[in-house]
Amino acid sequence: RAAEWQLDQPAWSGRLRITAKGSTAFIKLEDKTSGELFAQAPVEQFPGIAVESVTDSSRYFVIRVEDGNGRRAFIGVGFVDRGDAFDFNVALQDHFKWVRQQSELARQAQELQQGPKLDLGFKEGQTIKLNIANMKKKEGATGSARPRPAGPGGLSLLPPPPGGKSGSGERPASLPTPAQLPGTPITDSLLSWPQPAAAPAADVWGDFAKASG
C-alpha cells in the first residue's frame, strides 16, 4: 500500500527512463540534472515480479532493482502526474507485445523450414494439357473453303479467273467454232440441250358445231 510510505519525504527523486536490449526491458532511475544512474530494474516479463502495482493507487509501483553483482532490492516508486504513470504502463506493455510477435514469427519460420518442401517441377515424361478457348477458325474466315456456285442443271462451274487471264499470265485460246451441219442450227450456249418439237394439237372430239342434236 502506497499510503504506508513516507510520500512527503521521498528518499530520492529524479527521472525514470525505459530502455530495451533484446527481449529485456530496463527501468532506469537517473539524476534529472546529470543523468547519473541511481538504480535500474531489468524486466524480463510483464506483468511479473519485477514490476507490481500497489493496491491503493494507480500512480505507484514496486520495482525490483539490481546492482549487477547479484544483489537485489524492492523499492517503491511513484509519479506525481497520473499521465506519466499511464505512459509507464503502456511502454512496458508495448515492448512485451513486440517480444511475443517476434517469438511467433520465429516459430512459424522454423516450422516452414522443418516441414516438407513442395516440389512444383515437372517429373520426367510428365505433360500438361491446356484448354485455350476461341482458337477455332470461324466460319467464313480467310482461307476457309467456300461452296462453288452451281450452274444450270446442277453442274458446278468454276468462276472465271480475274482479268480474263490464266495462272501463267497468258490469255487462253478461244474455242473453235463448231462446224454447222446441214439442217442443224447453231445455238448460243454449248450446254443447251435440244428441245423436242411440240406435237400439233389433235382435235379428238371433232367439230361440235356440225353435230346434230
PyMOL commands that set and color helices and strands:
alter all, ss='L'
color gray80, all
select helices_A, chain A and resi 2-4+82-114+152-154+162-164+208-210
alter helices_A, ss='H'
color red, helices_A
select strands_A, chain A and resi 15-21+24-30+37-43+51-53+60-66+72-78
alter strands_A, ss='S'
color yellow, strands_A
deselect
rebuild
show_as cartoon
